[in-house]
């Protein structure tokens, strides 16, 4: 039952403003009562319910009157979960959250959890919609999956007024970049993020744009990363990645940044050959970010966006200011579609530990952890999956394996559900990232999102 209700939540949240029928209204909510359900209206809520009678099962949907809310949709959901769900039924643990969705100025946050009430067990779903300093809460309680279609129809009918002055809803298929997105065999080549940044896949980089700022997330390229002091490495990367597209470089400089996780940074003023426009250009890399190229019409525009002056920052004490630059790698992210999943995708991991006796210092052997995971996607949304793992001290390693076959379904732009991984169905948070001429598939168990660690698969 949990997976069925979860499937409803993932696929429907949310059609705010899209309903063609507005047959009933309460407060600022328009909706359609499922056929055969009873309705009770009070000053602060509308309750829709149905009893399965002889066949068993009940379902109750409660829509609450809008309340003042903060601009943080997650905070509104957390508050509603405590005051509505926890005071209505008994639950254990935290809700399983679904990806938020924004439309017409409203953001929907939703979560699901098992509950007990009067000795009966079921599932509770809470939807919190935030917009124009208000929040609207919808509570769904059911002890059966037999009303799935009715819940689907109800959620599809919900309509809220468009927030005046709201940003244009996210349209993943379009992007305001300097060049059209590269043609790709994958369904989505652009992404509009809720914070205003827009990404587009290009031949040699992902281009990310917001207002006057452009950021190029360069794909890995031979000869641009090697052991060296900051100045020679930055100069080499600049000559390969940046210089060919600019002329008349002025005031170029690099920065020596003395930290344990050393950043590499170069900057200067130049004219773009393609447009002839003057630009302030900054090239940056730290840790695993790869090279990021920031392009602004002038340095003041860069400072306005990132809140620091790269020419005067005190690198030894203010390196936290670099975090907004590092986070730009997260915009190399593209949605998934059914048609994307073809062929064989693999993920390999190897870890080696050299062991020494803590008392004598003598060598005590080598510990190995190695795994290989594979998905083979076929026709009709079919797949086969296998995992091979080897671990232990050399000479006494253990080998374990698992495999399964089934059907997959793309629940929404950012989630995929497998009918069987090992012994049960599994829902994964999913997205693509781009490299030169290819893509990487990122999967994270939706039931354990706290780890934040995606398994990355490359096409075989």
C-alpha positions in Angstrom: 0.0 0.0 0.0 2.8 2.4 0.8 4.3 2.2 -2.7 0.9 2.7 -4.3 0.2 5.9 -2.3 3.8 7.0 -2.8 3.3 6.6 -6.5 0.2 8.8 -6.4 2.1 11.5 -4.5 5.2 11.4 -6.8 3.2 11.6 -10.0 0.7 14.3 -9.1 2.2 17.0 -6.9 1.1 19.3 -8.1 -1.3 20.8 -10.7 -1.8 24.1 -9.1 -3.7 26.4 -11.4 -4.2 23.8 -14.0 -7.6 22.5 -13.2 -10.2 22.9 -15.9 -13.1 22.3 -13.5 -13.8 24.5 -10.5 -17.0 23.0 -9.2 -16.5 23.6 -5.5 -14.6 26.2 -3.5 -13.4 26.6 0.1 -11.4 29.6 1.2 -8.9 29.9 -1.6 -9.0 26.3 -2.7 -11.0 25.0 -5.7 -11.5 21.2 -5.9 -13.8 18.4 -7.0 -15.2 15.9 -4.5 -14.7 12.3 -5.6 -18.0 10.7 -6.7 -19.8 8.9 -3.9 -17.8 10.6 -1.1 -19.5 12.6 1.7 -18.4 16.1 2.5 -18.5 18.0 5.7 -17.7 21.7 5.9 -16.7 23.6 9.0 -15.4 27.1 9.6 -11.7 26.0 9.3 -11.8 22.9 7.2 -13.5 20.7 4.6 -13.5 17.0 5.1 -14.1 14.5 2.3 -14.6 10.8 3.3 -15.6 7.4 2.1 -16.2 4.0 3.8 -15.7 0.8 1.9 -18.5 -0.8 3.7 -18.6 -4.6 3.4 -15.4 -4.6 1.3 -13.6 -2.7 4.0 -11.3 0.3 4.0 -11.7 4.0 4.6 -10.1 7.2 3.3 -10.3 10.7 4.7 -9.1 13.9 3.0 -9.1 17.1 5.0 -8.4 20.5 3.4 -7.6 23.2 6.0 -8.2 26.9 5.7 -5.2 28.9 4.5 -2.9 30.3 7.3 -0.1 32.8 7.4 3.2 31.1 6.4 6.8 31.9 6.0 8.6 32.1 2.6 10.4 28.8 3.5 8.1 26.0 2.2 10.1 23.3 4.1 9.7 25.2 7.3 5.9 25.5 6.7 5.7 21.7 6.1 7.6 20.9 9.2 5.4 23.1 11.3 2.2 21.6 9.8 3.5 18.1 10.3 3.9 18.8 14.0 0.6 20.6 14.5 -1.6 18.6 12.2 -0.2 15.1 11.6 1.3 14.4 15.1 -1.8 15.6 16.8 -4.1 13.5 14.7 -2.5 10.1 14.5 0.4 8.2 16.1 3.5 8.0 13.9 7.1 6.8 14.4 10.0 8.4 12.6 10.2 11.1 10.1 8.0 11.4 7.0 9.4 10.2 3.6 9.7 13.4 1.7 8.9 13.9 -2.0 10.7 16.4 -4.3 9.1 19.8 -4.0 7.3 21.2 -7.1 6.6 24.9 -7.8 4.0 26.4 -10.1 2.2 29.8 -10.4 4.0 31.1 -7.3 3.1 28.1 -5.1 5.5 25.5 -3.8 4.2 22.0 -2.8 6.1 20.0 -0.1 4.7 16.6 0.6 5.6 13.7 2.9 4.2 10.2 3.7 4.5 8.0 6.8 2.7 4.9 8.4 0.4 5.6 11.3 -1.7 4.0 13.9 -5.0 5.2 15.3 -7.5 3.4 17.5 -5.6 0.2 16.9 -5.7 0.5 13.1 -2.8 1.0 10.8 -2.6 3.0 7.6 -0.7 5.7 5.7 -0.8 9.4 6.2 0.1 12.0 3.5 0.5 15.7 4.2 0.7 18.3 1.4 1.7 21.8 2.3 1.4 24.5 -0.4 3.3 27.8 0.3 2.9 31.1 -1.6 2.1 34.8 -1.1 3.0 34.5 2.6 0.3 31.8 3.1 0.2 28.1 3.4 -2.5 25.6 2.6 -2.5 22.1 4.1 -4.1 18.9 2.8 -4.2 15.8 5.0 -4.9 12.3 3.6 -5.5 9.2 5.8 -6.2 5.8 4.4 -5.9 2.1 5.4 -6.2 0.7 1.9 -5.0 1.2 -1.6 -8.5 0.7 -3.1 -9.1 4.4 -3.3 -6.0 5.2 -5.2 -7.8 6.5 -8.4 -10.1 8.6 -6.3 -7.1 10.2 -4.6 -5.5 10.7 -8.0 -8.6 12.5 -9.4 -9.0 14.7 -6.3 -5.4 15.9 -6.3 -5.6 16.5 -10.0 -8.6 18.8 -9.5 -7.0 21.0 -6.8 -6.5 24.6 -7.9 -5.1 27.7 -6.2 -5.1 31.3 -7.4 -2.0 32.3 -9.3 0.3 34.5 -7.1 0.5 38.0 -8.6 4.0 38.7 -9.8 5.0 35.1 -9.5 8.0 33.8 -11.5 7.2 31.9 -14.6 6.8 28.2 -13.7 9.9 25.9 -14.3 9.9 24.7 -17.9 12.7 22.2 -18.1 12.5 22.2 -21.9 13.6 25.8 -22.3 16.6 27.9 -21.2 17.8 31.5 -21.6 21.4 30.9 -22.5 23.8 32.4 -25.0 23.5 29.4 -27.3 20.8 26.8 -27.8 21.4 23.6 -25.8 23.4 20.9 -27.5 21.2 18.3 -29.4 21.2 15.2 -27.4 19.7 11.7 -27.4 18.5 12.4 -23.9 15.0 14.0 -23.4 16.1 17.0 -21.3 19.1 19.2 -22.2 18.1 22.2 -20.1 17.0 22.8 -16.5 15.4 25.9 -14.9 16.1 25.9 -11.2 13.7 27.5 -8.7 16.4 29.9 -7.5 16.6 31.5 -11.0 19.6 29.7 -12.5 19.2 28.0 -15.9 21.5 25.2 -17.1 22.0 24.1 -20.7 24.2 21.2 -22.0 26.8 22.4 -24.4 29.6 20.7 -26.4 32.5 21.4 -23.9 30.7 22.6 -20.8 27.4 23.1 -19.0 26.4 26.8 -19.3 24.6 28.2 -16.3 23.0 31.6 -16.5 21.3 34.0 -14.1 20.8 37.7 -14.9 24.1 39.1 -16.0 26.2 36.2 -14.7 27.3 33.2 -16.8 29.1 30.2 -15.4 30.7 27.5 -17.6 31.1 24.1 -15.8 33.9 22.8 -17.9 34.0 19.1 -18.7 37.3 17.3 -17.6 40.0 17.9 -20.2 43.4 16.4 -20.5 46.3 18.6 -19.4 44.3 21.0 -17.2 44.7 19.2 -13.8 48.1 18.0 -12.6 50.3 18.3 -9.5 51.6 21.9 -9.4 51.6 25.1 -7.5 48.6 27.3 -8.0 50.1 29.8 -10.5 51.5 27.4 -13.1 48.4 25.1 -12.9 46.0 28.0 -13.2 47.9 29.6 -16.0 47.9 26.3 -18.0 44.2 25.8 -17.4 43.5 29.4 -18.5 45.5 29.0 -21.7 43.6 25.8 -22.6 40.0 26.5 -21.4 39.6 30.3 -21.5 42.2 32.2 -23.6 41.1 30.9 -27.0 37.7 32.6 -26.7 39.0 36.0 -25.6 41.3 38.8 -26.7 43.0 41.8 -25.2 43.5 40.3 -21.8 44.2 42.9 -19.1 45.1 42.8 -15.4 45.4 39.1 -15.3 46.4 37.6 -11.9 46.3 34.4 -9.9 45.9 33.9 -6.2 48.0 31.8 -3.9 45.6 30.4 -1.3 47.2 28.6 1.7 44.6 26.1 2.9 44.5 22.4 3.3 42.0 22.0 0.4 43.8 24.4 -1.8 41.7 26.5 -4.2 43.1 27.6 -7.6 42.0 30.9 -9.0 42.8 33.2 -11.8 41.0 36.4 -13.1 41.3 39.2 -15.6 39.5 41.6 -17.9 39.1 40.6 -21.6 36.9 41.0 -24.7 34.8 38.0 -25.9 35.7 37.1 -29.5 32.2 35.9 -30.2 30.4 39.1 -29.1 33.1 41.7 -28.8 31.8 42.6 -25.3 34.2 43.3 -22.4 33.9 40.9 -19.5 35.4 40.2 -16.1 36.4 36.5 -16.2 37.3 34.3 -13.2 38.6 30.7 -13.4 38.2 28.6 -10.3 38.7 25.1 -9.0 38.8 23.5 -5.6 38.8 19.8 -4.6 36.6 17.9 -7.1 34.7 20.8 -8.6 36.6 20.7 -11.9 37.3 24.1 -13.6 34.5 26.7 -13.3 34.6 29.8 -15.5 32.6 32.8 -14.2 31.8 35.5 -16.7 30.3 38.9 -15.7 30.1 42.3 -17.5 32.3 43.8 -14.8 33.7 42.9 -11.3 30.9 44.8 -9.5 28.4 42.4 -11.1 30.4 39.4 -9.8 30.6 41.0 -6.3 26.8 41.6 -6.3 26.1 37.9 -7.0 28.8 36.3 -4.8 29.2 38.9 -2.0 33.0 39.1 -2.0 35.8 40.9 -4.0 38.1 38.2 -5.5 41.0 40.6 -5.7 41.0 41.6 -2.1 39.7 38.6 -0.2 41.8 37.4 2.8 42.3 33.8 1.6 43.7 32.6 4.9 40.7 33.6 7.0 37.7 34.0 4.6 37.7 30.9 2.5 34.0 30.2 3.5 33.2 32.9 1.0 34.2 30.4 -1.7 31.3 28.1 -0.9 28.9 29.8 -3.4 31.5 29.2 -6.2 31.9 25.5 -5.2 28.2 25.0 -5.1 27.9 25.9 -8.8 28.8 22.3 -9.8 25.4 21.3 -8.5 23.8 22.9 -11.6 25.2 20.2 -13.8 21.9 18.4 -13.3 19.3 17.3 -15.8 15.9 15.5 -15.4 15.2 11.9 -16.4 12.7 10.4 -18.8 11.6 6.9 -19.8 13.2 7.2 -23.2 16.6 7.9 -21.6 17.1 4.4 -20.1 18.8 2.2 -22.7 21.7 -0.2 -22.7 24.1 -1.1 -19.9 25.1 1.2 -17.1 27.8 0.3 -14.5 29.3 1.6 -11.3 32.6 0.4 -9.9 34.2 1.0 -6.5 37.6 0.0 -5.1 39.0 0.8 -1.7 42.3 -0.5 -0.3 43.6 -0.2 3.3 47.1 -1.0 4.4 47.0 -2.4 7.9 49.7 -2.0 10.6 49.9 -3.2 14.2 49.2 -0.3 16.5 51.7 -1.6 19.1 54.6 -3.0 17.0 54.2 -1.0 13.8 54.6 -4.3 11.9 52.7 -4.7 8.6 49.4 -6.6 9.2 48.1 -7.1 5.7 45.8 -5.3 3.2 42.1 -4.9 3.4 40.1 -4.7 0.1 36.6 -3.4 -0.5 35.5 -3.7 -4.1 32.1 -3.7 -5.8 30.6 -3.7 -9.3 26.9 -2.8 -9.9 25.2 -3.0 -13.2 21.8 -2.1 -14.7 20.8 -3.4 -18.2 17.8 -1.5 -19.5 15.7 -3.2 -22.2 12.5 -2.8 -24.2 9.2 -2.1 -22.5 10.8 -0.5 -19.4 12.4 -3.8 -18.4 15.7 -4.1 -16.6 18.1 -6.5 -15.0 20.2 -5.6 -12.1 23.2 -7.3 -10.4 25.7 -6.5 -7.7 29.0 -8.2 -7.0 30.9 -7.2 -3.8 34.3 -8.4 -2.5 35.7 -7.4 0.9 38.1 -8.6 3.6 41.8 -9.1 4.3 43.8 -10.4 1.4 43.9 -14.2 1.7 40.5 -14.4 3.3 38.2 -12.2 1.3 34.5 -12.8 1.1 32.4 -12.6 -2.0 28.7 -11.7 -2.1 26.3 -11.2 -5.0 22.7 -10.3 -5.7 20.6 -9.9 -8.8 17.0 -9.2 -9.9 14.9 -8.4 -12.9 11.7 -6.3 -13.2 10.1 -3.2 -14.7 10.9 0.4 -14.0 8.8 3.5 -14.1 9.8 7.2 -14.1 7.6 8.7 -11.4 8.5 12.3 -12.1 11.4 14.3 -13.6 13.6 13.4 -10.6 12.6 9.9 -9.5 12.5 6.4 -10.8 10.9 3.3 -9.3 12.3 -0.2 -9.7 9.8 -3.1 -9.1 12.5 -5.2 -7.5 16.0 -4.6 -6.3 17.2 -7.6 -4.3 13.9 -8.5 -2.5 11.7 -5.5 -2.7 10.6 -2.5 -4.8 12.8 0.6 -4.5 12.3 4.3 -5.4 15.4 6.2 -6.3 16.0 9.9 -6.6 17.6 10.3 -10.0 19.3 12.8 -12.3 21.8 13.0 -15.2 25.1 15.0 -15.2 27.1 15.8 -18.4 30.6 15.0 -19.4 32.2 15.4 -22.9 30.0 13.4 -25.3 28.3 11.4 -22.6 26.2 11.4 -19.5 26.4 10.0 -16.0 23.4 8.6 -14.1 23.1 9.5 -10.4 20.8 7.3 -8.2 20.1 7.7 -4.5 17.7 5.6 -2.4 14.7 7.8 -1.8 14.1 6.1 1.6 17.6 7.2 2.8 18.1 10.7 1.3 19.9 11.9 4.5 23.2 10.3 3.3 23.2 12.6 0.2 25.5 10.1 -1.5 24.5 9.2 -5.1 25.8 6.1 -6.8 27.1 7.2 -10.2 26.8 5.0 -13.3 28.5 5.3 -16.6 27.3 3.7 -19.9 29.2 0.6 -20.8 
